Amino acid sequence: MLPVIQKEVVDNKKWLTDQEFLDSIAVTNSLPGPFAINSATFVGYRRAGLPGAVTAALGATAPSFIIILLIAVSFTTLSGNKYMEYIFAGVRPAVVALIFFALVKLTKSVGINGVNLSIAGLASAMLLFLNFHPIAVILLCGSIGFFFLRKEAE
């Protein structure tokens, strides 16, 4: 969903800049719930206040709800179908590619320097090897950014 949301919100509609979108990812990833719904709600609120947030949240959830409902109804007939298993086996690597594409595109807007790479490495290590909670990682990395990167922004 990330590349789709970014393309629509930043590139096509120009509702947010790359930097604002990146900031929204940081905020929405620290909130409970699915990223797409949190992002849609954030963008809706930025564009039209509370009515925009409600409308965007409904717009983000309704299609998925309807599709999942249809899949659930027909799941008993599709489960065990070898053709469906082949389709899902092909979709999984495509999802990884979409996530990688979003990562590469967002990396360009962050700006690459030694401090940013160090923060990214530290955050990855904390999440992958030390089992830190994502909110703790965000708070710690935000603090590091405040102390080490504020001079560059001034």
Backbone hydrogen bonds, N-H to C=O, Kabsch-Sander energy under -0.5 kcal/mol:
donor,donor_aa,acceptor,acceptor_aa,energy
5,I,1,M,-2.9
6,Q,2,L,-2.6
7,K,3,P,-2.4
8,E,4,V,-2.1
9,V,5,I,-3.0
10,V,6,Q,-2.5
11,D,6,Q,-1.2
12,N,7,K,-2.8
13,K,8,E,-2.8
15,W,9,V,-2.3
16,L,9,V,-1.2
21,F,17,T,-2.6
22,L,18,D,-2.5
23,D,19,Q,-2.4
24,S,20,E,-2.4
25,I,21,F,-1.9
26,A,22,L,-1.8
27,V,23,D,-2.2
28,T,24,S,-3.3
29,N,25,I,-2.3
30,S,26,A,-0.7
30,S,27,V,-0.8
31,L,28,T,-0.7
38,N,34,P,-2.2
39,S,35,F,-3.1
40,A,36,A,-2.5
41,T,37,I,-2.5
42,F,38,N,-2.3
43,V,39,S,-2.8
44,G,40,A,-2.9
45,Y,41,T,-2.4
46,R,42,F,-2.3
47,R,43,V,-2.1
48,A,44,G,-2.8
49,G,45,Y,-2.1
52,G,48,A,-1.0
53,A,49,G,-2.1
54,V,50,L,-2.4
55,T,51,P,-2.4
56,A,52,G,-2.6
57,A,53,A,-2.4
58,L,54,V,-2.4
59,G,55,T,-2.6
60,A,56,A,-2.0
61,T,57,A,-1.7
62,A,58,L,-2.7
65,F,61,T,-2.6
66,I,62,A,-2.5
67,I,63,P,-2.6
68,I,64,S,-2.9
69,L,65,F,-2.2
70,L,66,I,-2.3
71,I,67,I,-2.6
72,A,68,I,-3.0
73,V,69,L,-2.0
74,S,70,L,-1.9
75,F,71,I,-1.0
77,T,74,S,-0.6
78,L,74,S,-1.4
79,S,75,F,-2.8
81,N,78,L,-2.2
82,K,80,G,-0.5
85,E,81,N,-1.8
86,Y,82,K,-1.8
87,I,83,Y,-2.1
88,F,84,M,-2.5
89,A,85,E,-2.0
90,G,86,Y,-1.5
91,V,87,I,-1.8
92,R,88,F,-2.0
94,A,90,G,-0.9
95,V,91,V,-2.1
96,V,92,R,-1.7
97,A,93,P,-2.2
98,L,94,A,-2.2
99,I,95,V,-2.2
100,F,96,V,-2.4
101,F,97,A,-2.6
102,A,98,L,-2.1
103,L,99,I,-2.2
104,V,100,F,-2.5
105,K,101,F,-2.5
106,L,102,A,-2.6
107,T,103,L,-2.1
108,K,104,V,-1.3
109,S,105,K,-0.9
110,V,106,L,-1.2
111,G,107,T,-1.3
113,N,111,G,-0.6
117,L,113,N,-2.5
118,S,114,G,-2.2
119,I,115,V,-2.7
120,A,116,N,-2.5
121,G,117,L,-2.5
122,L,118,S,-2.8
123,A,119,I,-2.8
124,S,120,A,-2.4
125,A,121,G,-2.5
126,M,122,L,-2.6
127,L,123,A,-2.1
128,L,124,S,-3.2
129,F,125,A,-2.3
130,L,125,A,-1.5
132,F,126,M,-2.6
137,V,133,H,-2.0
138,I,134,P,-2.5
139,L,135,I,-2.6
140,L,136,A,-2.6
141,C,137,V,-2.8
142,G,138,I,-2.4
143,S,139,L,-2.0
144,I,140,L,-2.3
145,G,141,C,-2.6
146,F,142,G,-2.3
147,F,143,S,-2.2
148,F,144,I,-2.9
149,L,145,G,-2.3
150,R,145,G,-0.5
150,R,146,F,-0.6
153,A,149,L,-1.3
154,E,150,R,-1.4
